[in-house]
Amino acid sequence: MSVNRILSTKGRNVATIDPKSTLGEAAHILSERKIGALLVSDGTRPVSGIISERDIVRAVSAHGAKALDEPLSRFMTEKVVTCTSRTAIKEVMESMTNGKFRHVPVVENGALVGIISIGDVVKFRLAEIEAETQAIKDYITTG
């Protein structure tokens, strides 16, 4: 199964933010939208960086509340692992586990087309396992 399967269910909307926005603005958007990360876009590249809840906690821990008034570009992760809609879900899971991150932007032909979170992957895998379990039960009862 590929990432496209998850995107076809969850949709392709992606919350983005300008790198000049403050860390406080990013925190507000994350809270308001009930999401864990924002993709940072400077308009020249599909993904300039990513700012997550973890990044905000680390920034406030290291610099205090004044960090919330700083540009989020100071605290964002710049080297972002991306995938395509054709990437296997297993490959995305391995990347997230090995890299210890929870969000992977989906980029196609130089354009941002979605984002996959660890929650999306877990939800998909649980549905897949439930379907396999039901198929086995059906086979046993009719076999």
C-alpha positions as CSV (number, residue, x, y, z in Angstrom):
1,M,0.0,0.0,0.0
2,S,1.1,3.5,-0.8
3,V,0.8,6.9,0.8
4,N,-1.8,7.8,-1.8
5,R,-4.2,5.4,0.0
6,I,-4.0,7.4,3.2
7,L,-4.3,10.8,1.3
8,S,-7.4,9.6,-0.5
9,T,-9.1,9.0,2.9
10,K,-7.8,11.9,5.0
11,G,-7.5,14.5,2.2
12,R,-4.7,16.6,0.9
13,N,-5.1,19.8,2.9
14,V,-1.9,21.0,4.5
15,A,-1.5,23.8,7.0
16,T,1.5,26.1,6.2
17,I,3.1,29.1,7.7
18,D,5.5,31.8,6.6
19,P,9.0,31.5,8.1
20,K,8.8,35.1,9.3
21,S,5.8,34.3,11.5
22,T,6.5,34.1,15.2
23,L,6.7,31.0,17.2
24,G,3.6,32.2,19.1
25,E,1.6,32.5,15.9
26,A,2.6,28.9,15.0
27,A,1.6,27.7,18.5
28,H,-1.8,29.5,18.1
29,I,-2.5,27.8,14.7
30,L,-1.5,24.4,16.0
31,S,-3.8,24.8,18.9
32,E,-6.7,26.2,16.9
33,R,-6.5,23.5,14.2
34,K,-5.7,20.7,16.7
35,I,-2.7,19.5,14.7
36,G,0.9,18.7,15.7
37,A,3.0,20.4,13.0
38,L,3.0,23.2,10.4
39,L,4.9,23.1,7.2
40,V,7.0,26.2,6.7
41,S,6.9,27.6,3.2
42,D,8.8,30.6,1.9
43,G,7.1,30.5,-1.5
44,T,10.2,29.4,-3.4
45,R,10.3,25.8,-2.3
46,P,7.4,23.4,-1.5
47,V,8.8,22.8,2.0
48,S,11.3,25.2,3.6
49,G,11.0,23.5,7.0
50,I,8.6,22.2,9.6
51,I,7.6,23.5,13.1
52,S,6.2,21.0,15.5
53,E,4.8,21.1,19.0
54,R,8.1,19.5,20.1
55,D,10.1,22.3,18.5
56,I,8.0,24.9,20.4
57,V,8.4,23.1,23.7
58,R,12.2,22.9,23.2
59,A,12.4,26.6,22.3
60,V,10.4,27.8,25.3
61,S,12.4,25.5,27.6
62,A,15.7,26.9,26.3
63,H,14.8,30.5,25.8
64,G,11.7,31.2,28.0
65,A,8.5,32.8,26.9
66,K,10.4,35.4,24.9
67,A,10.9,32.7,22.3
68,L,7.3,33.0,21.3
69,D,8.0,36.5,19.9
70,E,10.9,35.3,17.8
71,P,10.6,34.2,14.1
72,L,9.8,30.6,13.9
73,S,12.5,30.1,11.3
74,R,14.9,30.3,14.2
75,F,13.5,27.1,15.7
76,M,12.1,25.1,12.8
77,T,13.6,21.9,11.5
78,E,15.1,22.8,8.1
79,K,16.1,19.3,6.8
80,V,12.7,17.7,6.3
81,V,12.2,14.2,5.1
82,T,9.5,14.0,2.4
83,C,7.9,11.3,0.4
84,T,5.7,11.0,-2.7
85,S,2.2,9.6,-3.0
86,R,3.7,6.4,-4.4
87,T,5.9,5.8,-1.4
88,A,5.1,2.6,0.5
89,I,3.5,3.1,3.8
90,K,6.0,0.6,5.4
91,E,8.8,2.9,4.1
92,V,7.2,6.0,5.7
93,M,6.8,4.1,9.0
94,E,10.4,3.1,9.0
95,S,11.5,6.7,8.2
96,M,9.4,8.0,11.1
97,T,10.7,5.4,13.5
98,N,14.3,5.7,12.5
99,G,14.3,9.6,12.4
100,K,12.1,10.0,15.4
101,F,9.7,12.4,13.8
102,R,5.9,12.3,13.4
103,H,5.1,14.1,10.2
104,V,6.2,13.6,6.6
105,P,5.2,16.0,3.8
106,V,4.1,14.5,0.5
107,V,5.7,16.3,-2.5
108,E,5.0,15.6,-6.2
109,N,6.7,17.3,-9.1
110,G,8.0,20.1,-6.9
111,A,4.6,20.8,-5.3
112,L,3.3,20.1,-1.8
113,V,0.3,17.7,-2.1
114,G,-0.3,16.5,1.4
115,I,1.2,15.5,4.8
116,I,1.2,12.1,6.6
117,S,1.3,11.9,10.4
118,I,2.1,9.0,12.6
119,G,-1.5,9.0,13.6
120,D,-2.6,8.6,10.0
121,V,-0.2,5.7,9.6
122,V,-1.3,4.0,12.8
123,K,-5.0,4.4,11.9
124,F,-4.4,2.9,8.4
125,R,-2.4,-0.1,9.8
126,L,-5.1,-0.8,12.4
127,A,-7.8,-0.8,9.7
128,E,-5.7,-3.1,7.6
129,I,-5.1,-5.5,10.5
130,E,-8.8,-5.5,11.3
131,A,-9.7,-6.3,7.7
132,E,-7.2,-9.2,7.6
133,T,-8.5,-10.5,10.9
134,Q,-12.1,-10.4,9.6
135,A,-11.0,-12.2,6.3
136,I,-9.4,-15.0,8.3
137,K,-12.5,-15.3,10.5
138,D,-14.7,-15.5,7.5
139,Y,-12.5,-18.1,5.9
140,I,-12.6,-20.3,9.0
141,T,-16.3,-20.1,9.4
142,T,-17.1,-20.8,5.7
143,G,-14.3,-23.2,5.1
